[in-house]
Amino acid sequence: MRKLMFAVALLGVVACEPESVDVKPVLEVEKFDVTMVEPYIYGYENEVFEFEYFYNEEYAYWGGFVNSTVKDNDPANGLYANQYAVYNTLAASGNGFMLYYYDAYNEPCDICLKKNVVLDSVKLNLTTYTYASITSEDINTFARAFEDGDYLKVIFTGMNSGQVTGVVECYVVDFRDGKREMATDWNEYLLTDLGEGYNRVRVTIETTDVGEWGANTPLYIALDNLAYFL
């Protein structure tokens, strides 16, 4: 009888334990498909992100992020005057995308996280200006066409209070080891190695075509479908 009462009591204890519930984060995708009057606007901000930029009114000089709808897959149009165009006929989804220009002579611009989110992936595509510069010496004479061993990479650096949490290198042009890879079809890159606890992501671009005054390759990249866990 005592054994039976003990067994009933044990069952009662087990039955009273709360069930564990795993709350899975929700995957969201920022598509940058915003309504714009002009073909492009400097910077972009919503309730989750702020994309930094700077603009010098005296010289009409800028750097950082631009929300754009300009698309042009004709290399003949790959000139500075067409710097806001992606080398494609479409955005990754919708009509708009984000374009980033890295000015190595000024402080890099960041993606600021206004909420506690974790970035998962992003789709990248060369701009028309950059594509033409690395494929034809006749378009932009200051930059040379890429050859064996050359590359262009976009570097995402997770940061918190000046401390680096993780780095992701995305080779958007890769001519190393016999490869001929170019991000011209909204190629997807994972951002899961940015680490933990970052509240901003610094974006820089590196090229192997470097001269006395720095990079010769126009340091632009188009971004779309920024996926993140909320």
C-alpha positions in Angstrom: 0.0 0.0 0.0 2.8 2.4 0.8 4.5 1.6 -2.5 1.3 2.4 -4.3 0.8 5.8 -2.6 4.5 6.7 -3.4 4.0 5.9 -7.0 0.8 8.1 -7.2 2.6 10.9 -5.4 5.5 10.7 -7.9 3.1 10.8 -10.9 1.6 13.9 -9.3 4.9 15.7 -9.1 5.8 14.9 -12.8 2.3 16.0 -14.0 2.7 19.4 -12.3 6.0 20.3 -14.0 5.4 23.1 -16.6 5.9 22.1 -20.2 9.0 23.6 -21.9 8.1 25.7 -25.0 10.8 26.6 -27.5 10.2 30.0 -28.9 11.8 30.0 -32.4 12.9 33.4 -33.9 10.9 34.6 -36.9 12.8 35.0 -40.2 12.0 38.4 -41.8 13.3 39.8 -45.1 13.9 43.5 -45.8 13.2 44.0 -49.5 13.9 47.8 -49.8 10.8 48.1 -52.0 9.8 51.6 -50.8 7.8 54.2 -52.8 10.1 56.9 -54.1 9.4 59.9 -56.3 13.0 60.1 -57.5 15.0 57.1 -59.0 17.2 57.1 -55.8 17.3 58.6 -52.3 20.3 58.9 -49.9 20.0 56.7 -46.8 17.2 54.5 -45.6 15.6 53.9 -42.2 12.7 51.8 -40.9 11.8 50.4 -37.4 14.6 47.8 -37.6 17.5 49.3 -39.5 19.2 52.6 -40.2 21.5 52.7 -43.3 24.0 55.5 -42.8 25.3 57.9 -45.5 27.1 61.3 -45.8 26.6 64.0 -48.3 28.8 67.1 -49.0 26.6 69.8 -50.5 29.5 72.0 -51.6 31.0 69.3 -53.8 27.9 67.1 -54.3 30.0 64.3 -52.9 28.5 61.3 -51.0 29.2 57.9 -49.5 27.3 55.2 -47.8 23.9 53.8 -48.6 21.4 54.8 -51.3 17.9 53.4 -51.9 17.7 53.0 -55.7 15.4 51.7 -58.4 17.9 52.2 -61.3 18.6 49.0 -63.3 20.9 48.7 -66.3 22.6 45.6 -67.7 24.3 47.4 -70.6 28.1 47.6 -69.9 28.3 50.5 -72.3 26.4 52.6 -69.7 28.8 51.7 -66.9 30.0 55.2 -66.3 30.1 57.4 -63.2 27.0 59.3 -64.5 25.2 56.0 -64.1 26.6 55.1 -60.6 23.2 54.4 -59.0 22.4 51.5 -61.4 22.6 47.8 -60.6 23.9 45.5 -63.3 20.7 43.6 -63.7 17.2 44.1 -65.2 15.5 43.4 -61.9 15.8 43.8 -58.2 16.1 40.6 -56.2 12.4 41.2 -55.4 10.1 44.1 -55.9 11.4 47.2 -57.5 13.9 48.8 -55.2 17.2 47.8 -53.7 20.0 49.2 -51.6 23.2 50.5 -53.1 26.4 51.1 -51.1 29.4 53.2 -52.1 32.5 52.7 -49.9 34.7 55.8 -49.8 38.0 54.7 -48.4 39.0 58.3 -47.6 36.2 58.8 -45.1 34.8 56.8 -42.2 32.8 53.7 -43.4 29.1 53.9 -43.1 27.2 51.3 -41.1 24.0 49.3 -41.0 22.7 50.3 -37.5 20.4 47.8 -35.8 17.6 49.5 -33.9 16.2 46.2 -32.6 17.9 43.1 -31.2 18.0 41.1 -34.5 20.4 38.6 -36.0 21.3 38.9 -39.7 21.0 35.7 -41.7 21.8 36.4 -45.3 21.9 39.1 -48.0 21.8 39.1 -51.8 24.5 41.1 -53.6 24.9 42.2 -57.2 27.5 44.3 -59.0 26.6 47.8 -60.1 26.8 48.7 -63.8 29.6 51.1 -63.1 31.7 48.5 -61.3 31.0 45.7 -63.7 32.1 47.8 -66.7 35.2 48.9 -64.9 36.5 45.4 -64.2 35.5 43.9 -67.6 36.6 46.6 -70.1 39.5 49.0 -70.0 37.8 51.1 -72.7 34.9 52.1 -70.4 36.8 53.6 -67.4 40.5 54.1 -68.2 41.5 54.7 -64.6 40.6 51.1 -63.7 42.0 48.0 -65.4 40.2 44.8 -66.5 40.4 42.0 -63.9 42.7 39.1 -64.7 43.8 35.9 -63.0 44.3 36.3 -59.3 42.1 39.5 -59.0 39.1 39.8 -56.7 36.5 42.2 -55.3 35.1 41.5 -51.9 32.5 43.1 -49.6 33.4 42.8 -45.9 30.7 42.9 -43.3 32.0 43.5 -39.7 29.7 43.0 -36.7 30.5 45.6 -34.0 29.3 46.6 -30.5 30.9 49.6 -28.7 33.9 49.5 -31.0 34.5 45.8 -30.4 34.4 43.3 -33.3 32.0 40.4 -32.9 32.6 38.7 -36.3 33.6 39.2 -39.9 32.1 37.9 -43.1 33.9 38.3 -46.4 31.8 38.0 -49.6 33.8 37.6 -52.8 31.5 39.3 -55.4 34.2 38.9 -58.1 36.6 36.0 -57.7 39.3 35.3 -60.4 41.5 33.4 -58.0 42.7 29.9 -58.7 41.2 29.8 -62.2 37.8 30.9 -61.1 35.6 33.4 -63.1 32.9 34.1 -60.6 30.9 37.4 -60.6 27.8 38.4 -58.6 25.6 39.4 -61.5 22.4 37.5 -60.6 21.7 38.6 -57.0 23.9 36.0 -55.5 23.1 35.1 -51.8 25.7 35.3 -49.1 25.3 34.1 -45.5 25.9 36.5 -42.7 25.7 34.0 -39.8 29.3 34.4 -38.8 28.9 38.0 -37.6 28.9 36.6 -34.1 26.6 37.6 -31.2 25.6 40.9 -29.6 26.4 43.3 -32.4 24.3 46.4 -32.8 25.9 47.7 -36.0 27.5 46.2 -39.1 30.3 48.0 -40.9 30.5 47.5 -44.6 33.8 47.9 -46.5 34.9 46.8 -50.0 38.4 45.6 -51.1 39.8 45.2 -54.6 43.1 44.0 -56.0 43.3 46.8 -58.5 45.0 49.4 -56.4 47.2 52.3 -57.5 49.2 55.0 -55.8 46.1 56.8 -54.6 44.2 53.8 -53.5 41.6 51.6 -55.2 41.0 52.0 -58.9 37.9 49.8 -59.0 34.7 51.8 -58.3 33.8 50.5 -54.8 30.1 50.0 -55.2 27.8 47.1 -54.4 24.0 46.5 -54.6 22.2 44.8 -51.8 18.7 43.3 -51.6 16.7 40.8 -49.5 18.5 41.3 -46.2 17.2 38.4 -44.1 17.2 38.5 -40.3 15.9 36.8 -37.3 13.6 38.8 -35.1 
